[in-house]
Amino acid sequence: MSRKPPKNFEWEAFDSPGAPGSGRRHMAKKTLKKLGRARKLAGVPFIITSAYRTPSYNTEIGGVEGSAHTNGRAVDISIKGMPWARVVLILVALVLGGFRRIGLAKSFVHADDDPDKPKNDYGIATWDYMDDERHKA
């Protein structure tokens, strides 16, 4: 199977540390499609800092059990040092691209489309990590 990553991305960006090829095998097609759409809408580079995670790696870094990262339904995008206007552009592009679960930290944006994760009455969920920069989603 010759599966291609979304335009402007390399498969390695989606791999769990220490597990080469894991992103290609485990990232959900719908998630990648939404990410590609969001990247195109934003028109700025997305630097992926975390995508697929093996369950053991997720535990090692203190991620929550059942994290959307462990089923290939989540990405974290670096916003470290970015002007606030670019951060807002990325957030809007993620929503317009189809993501309905978004978390904001000082240095990254988490986006996932895990259908089994909670959302509000409008079908969205937002949160922040401002008090604790460790990623737990």
BELTAWO-V653338 format. One record per residue. N is the residue number from 0. RES is the residue in one letter. OMEGA is omega in whole degrees, 0 to 359 (999 if undefined). D_FIRST is the distance of its C-alpha to the first C-alpha in whole Angstrom. Layout:
# BELTAWO-V653338
n=(N:N)
res=(RES:RES)
omega=(OMEGA:OMEGA)
d_first=(D_FIRST:D_FIRST)
This chain:
# BELTAWO-V653338
n=(0:1:2:3:4:5:6:7:8:9:10:11:12:13:14:15:16:17:18:19:20:21:22:23:24:25:26:27:28:29:30:31:32:33:34:35:36:37:38:39:40:41:42:43:44:45:46:47:48:49:50:51:52:53:54:55:56:57:58:59:60:61:62:63:64:65:66:67:68:69:70:71:72:73:74:75:76:77:78:79:80:81:82:83:84:85:86:87:88:89:90:91:92:93:94:95:96:97:98:99:100:101:102:103:104:105:106:107:108:109:110:111:112:113:114:115:116:117:118:119:120:121:122:123:124:125:126:127:128:129:130:131:132:133:134:135:136)
res=(M:S:R:K:P:P:K:N:F:E:W:E:A:F:D:S:P:G:A:P:G:S:G:R:R:H:M:A:K:K:T:L:K:K:L:G:R:A:R:K:L:A:G:V:P:F:I:I:T:S:A:Y:R:T:P:S:Y:N:T:E:I:G:G:V:E:G:S:A:H:T:N:G:R:A:V:D:I:S:I:K:G:M:P:W:A:R:V:V:L:I:L:V:A:L:V:L:G:G:F:R:R:I:G:L:A:K:S:F:V:H:A:D:D:D:P:D:K:P:K:N:D:Y:G:I:A:T:W:D:Y:M:D:D:E:R:H:K:A)
omega=(182:181:181:174:176:178:179:179:172:181:183:180:184:183:170:178:180:182:181:179:184:178:179:182:192:180:181:181:181:179:180:178:178:179:178:178:180:180:179:179:182:181:177:180:171:176:182:178:177:176:178:174:171:178:180:178:178:177:181:182:177:177:181:176:181:179:176:177:185:174:175:183:184:173:170:183:180:172:183:178:181:172:183:180:179:177:178:177:179:179:180:180:178:179:180:178:175:178:181:177:186:176:183:174:179:185:180:171:175:174:174:179:180:183:181:181:184:174:179:182:180:178:179:173:176:178:176:178:188:179:183:185:178:183:182:184:999)
d_first=(0:4:6:9:13:16:18:20:18:16:14:17:19:18:18:21:23:23:19:17:13:15:14:11:10:14:14:15:13:17:19:16:17:21:21:20:23:25:25:25:28:30:29:30:27:26:26:24:26:24:21:19:22:22:25:27:27:27:30:31:32:34:31:32:31:28:27:24:23:22:20:18:20:23:23:26:27:30:33:36:38:37:40:40:40:36:35:37:34:31:32:33:30:28:30:30:26:26:27:30:30:31:33:35:36:38:35:32:31:29:27:25:24:24:26:28:30:33:34:37:39:37:34:34:34:35:37:38:38:41:43:40:38:36:33:33:30)
